[in-house]
Amino acid sequence: MDNKERLPVYYSDYLQLGKILNAQQPESAKEGIRADDEMLFIIIHQTYELWFKQILHELNIIREIFSQPNIRNNTPDIYNSVHRMKRICSILEVAVMQMGVLETMTPLDFLDFRDLLRPASGFQSIQFKMIEATLGLNYEHRYGKAYYLTQLTPEDVEKVKNAERQKSLLVLINNWLERMPFVTNMAYWEDNEECRFWIKYRTAYANSLSEAEAQNLKIFDAIFIDDAAYPEGRAFSANASRNALFIMLYRDHPLLQLPYELLNTLLEIDESLSMWRHRHIHLVQRTIGKRVGTGGSSGAEYLRGAADSHYVFKELSELTSFLLPRNQLPQLPEALVNDLSYHK
């Protein structure tokens, strides 16, 4: 259609404000009870769900990018992914700050309408469960699995399970890291030189450890040296872990700067989600103390268990245990240094 033929767009129609601004139906008003803060409670949670929708939108775009069988270095895909991940971090920062608005509602204000909400609960937010699943939180790693889906409708259970059936961002990032050629491409390394690189690195790393850190060397060997001893149950494969550490170590080379930003931003997402969960814990403790949640959970106790265990990219954060100062890093082959630069 020619732009001249398009009908004019009106602000409230474009934003569907008729639907949005009439979507607040306090339960207290239905019962003829005065509960002035229920409007705030509804709007805050509706706002969260809108932000969750945007996060899922960004994650799905990122997943599309990493679902490609190959991502060329000269495409904007990695930058686009990092950009969208940073946007997710900004949204989560707003989500944490938004708790401050909800905290203006006192415990007594909440009690005015709390009992009218049962069994509705924030635990029934399927979008948040879908965010966790899309990032890579597996069902078996969830805290309170027995309670996880019991409060949802069959339709919502299917939506969450469908999200869990898709390849998560964690899996896709692992596949992307495995394909990186810098450590495994024999064109860069002479006979057995790649193995010698890791042995040299191991020696330097061992010399950097204190007696109290001796256990770190055993973990290093299992992850980076001895494939047969690679720990079972890790989300990242041995090659993916080696390439991730390589990126962190040699991030100053131009071609590795964006991959490093990507890995670092994944950790920021984990950190931001953790901050949101812990802020939620403090809010719940302040508002209802030790009482159970409206959905029947143990309240703050459940939230604390989830906050302590629902880290998706913890294996990336653990790699920082194996870093060395730049002046102790093994020198890379000249051909590899050239290919990691903007010129040859």
N, C-alpha and C positions, 0 to 999 in steps of 0.2 A: 504493500500500500504506500502511495506517495505521502510524504510527511504533511503536505498541504491538505490531504484528505482526512488525516487523523483527527478524531474528536479531541477537544481540549481536555486535559487531565486536571481534575480538581483535587486539591490537597486532601480533604477528608475522604474522598472516594478512593484515591490512590492508596491511602494508608488503612482503609477499611475501618475508620474510626467509629462508625456506627456499631460495628460488631465489638471492637476492642473496648470502647468506653461503656458499653452496656453488658460487659462480660463479668461484672462484679455483683454477685448475688449473695450477700452475707446471710448465713444461717440464722444469726441472731435476729435479723429483721423478720425472717419468716416466723420466728417464735414470739415476736413482740418483746424481745429482750434488748435492753440498752447495752451495747458493746461497741463503743466508738472506734476501737482500734482494730476491729475485724477487717475494715476496708483496707487499712495499711497492710495487714497480714496477707490478704488476697493479692493485692497489687505487687507486693514484694515477690511472692512466689510465682505469679504470672510473669513477672520480669525475668526471674531466673529461668523459667522454661523457654522464654524467647531467646535468652542468651545461649541456653543449651542447644536450641535449634540451630543457631548460628555456628556454634562449635562443631556440631555434627556436619553442617554444610561444609565447613573448612576441612574437616577430617576426611570427608568423602572425596574432595578435590585432591587432597594430598595422597590418598590411597589410590586414586586413579593414576596419578603420576608414577607412583612406585610399583604399580601393577604392570607397567611396561616391561618387556623382557630385557630391555637395555635402555639406559639413560646416558646419552652422550654428554661429554664434558662441555661441548660448545652450545648446549641448549639452555634456555632460561629455567628449566624445570627445577633444579635444586634451589635457585634463588626464590622462585615462586613458592616452593614448599617451605623454605625458611621464613619467608614473609608471612605466610598464612599461619605457621606455627607461632610466630611472635604475636600475631593478632589474637590467637587463642590465649596466649599468656596475658595480653592486655585485657581481654574479656574476663579472665579469671581474677585478675587484679581488681577489676570493678566488682566482681561477685563477692570478693572478700570484703571490700569497703562497704558494700551494700548491707552487710551484716550490721554495720553501725547504725543504719537507719532502723533496722528491725529491733535493735537493742534499745531504742527509745520507748518501746512498748514494755512496760513493767510486768512482773509476774502476775500482779493482781489484774492488770488490764487483760492479759492473756486468759486468765481464769474466767473472765466474763463470758467467753464463748468457747473455750477449749473443749469442753465435754460435748458440745454440739457437733464437733468435727469427726468423732469416732465413727468408723475405723480409718478414716482418711489419714494419710501420713506422707511426709516427704519421702519416706522409704518407697512409696509407690511411684516415684518419678521414673518412668521407663526411659526417658531421654537420658537421664544421668547414668542409668545402667547401660544404655547403649553406647554412651561416650566411653565408659570404662571398657566395655567389650571391644569397641572399635579401636581403642588404643592398644589393647592386648591383654587385659586382665582376664585370665581364664577362670572358668567356673570352679575348678578344683583349688584355685588359690584364693577364692573369696572367703571372707570371714562370715560366719553364720550362714553357711550354705543351706541348712535345713529350713531357714526362714526366708531365703533369698527371693523366691518366686511365689510364696504362699499367699501374699496379700494382693496379687495382681489378677485381673480378669483373664480368661483364656486368650482373648485377642491380644492383650498386652504381653502375656507370656510368650506368645508366638513371635511378636515383634522383637523381643529381647533375644530369644533363641535364634532368630534369623540373623541378628547382628553378630551373635557368637559364631554362627556358621561361616561368616565371611572371613576372608583373610584379614587379620588384624594389621594395624600399622606396625606393630612389633615384629610380626612375621615378615612383612614386606621389607622393613629396614634390615632385618637379618639377611634376607635374600640379596638385597642391594649391596650390603657389606661383603658378602661372600663373593660377589662378582668383581670386586675391585682388584685390579691386576698388580698393584705395586709390590706386594709382598710375595706373590706366588709366580709372577711372570718371569720365566727363566731367561728371557731376553735381557733382563736387567742384572741378573746374577750369574756369575761364573759357577763352575762345578761346586755344588754344595755350599756356595757362598751365603745363600739365604739362611741355611741352618747355622752357619757360623755367625751371621748377624745376630740371631736370637741368643746364641751362646755368649757372644760378646756382651750383649745387653744383659743377660742373666748375671754375668760376672760383675758388671758395674752395679747392677741392682742389688746383688748380694752384699757387695761392699758398702752399700749405703744403709743397710739395715742395722738396727740396734739388736741387742740380745732379746729384748721383749718383742721384737718383730720377726723373729726367726720363722714363725709359722707362715708368714707371708711368702717365703721362698718356696715352701711346699705347694702352696696354692698357685704360685706363679708357674712352677714346673708342670702342674697338672693342666693348666689352661694353655700355656704357650709352648711347652717343650715336649711333653709326652702325650701324644694323641690317645694312647691306650688308657691313660689315666684321667682323661677328660671327665669332669664330674657329670653324672647323670642328672637329667631334669633341668639343665640350664636352657633358657630360652634362646640364647645366642650360640651358634656353633663355634667350633674352635677357630675356623678361618675367619668368621665374622668378628670374633673377639680380637684376633690378631690385627685385623685391618682397622678395627675401631681404635685400638691402642696406638697403632701406627699413625692414624690420623691425629690423635691427641698429641703425640710426640713431635710430629713434624708439621704441625698446623701452620707454621709460618711460611711454608712454601705456598705460592699462589694457588695452585690447583687444589690444595687441601683446606684452604681457608673456609670456603662455603660448606664442605662436608663437616668440618669441625663446628661451624655455627649450627648446622643441623643437629648434630649429636648434642651439643650444649643446650639447644632450645628444647629438645626432648626432655632433658633433665629439668629445665625450667618449668615445663608443663607438669611434670611429676611434683616438683616443689610447690607450684601454685595450687594444685589440687590438694596437696597435703595441708597447706596453709588454710585453704577453704574448709577442709574437714575439721581442723583443729579450732578454727574460729567458730564453727558450728557447735563443736563440743562445749566450748565455753558459754555460748549462747544458751544451749539446752540446760547446762548446769545452773546457770544464772536464772533461767526462767522456770524450770520445773524441778530442779534439784535432783533427787533420786527416784522420782516417780517414773513409771513406765511411759513409753511413747504412746501417742493416740492410736497407732497401728498395732500396739501390743509388743513392740520390741523393748529391750531393757534400757532404752533411752541413751543417756550419755555413755554408758558402759559399752553398748553395741557400737556407737560411733567411734569410741576410742579404739576398739578392736579393729575396725575397718581402717581407721587412719594409720594404725601401726603396720598393717599388712598389705594394703592396696597400693603398693608402689609398682608401676609397670616396668620402668626402665632402670631398676636398681642395679642390674648387671653392668650397665654403662657407668653408673656412678661409682661402682666398686673398682673400676679400672683405674681410677685416680690413685689407688693404693700402689700401683706399679709404675708410676711416672718417675722420671729422673730429671735433674736440671739440664738445661740445653747443653752446657759445656761438657756433659758426660755422655751425650748421645753418640752412638756409633756413626761414623761417616757413611753416607749413602753412596752407591755407585754413581759415577758421573752421568751415565745415560739416564738413570732414574731422576737425578736432580734436574737435568735438562727437561725431561718430560713433565716434571712438576712445576716448571716455570712457564712464563708467558712467551718465552723464546727458546730456540734450540741452538 
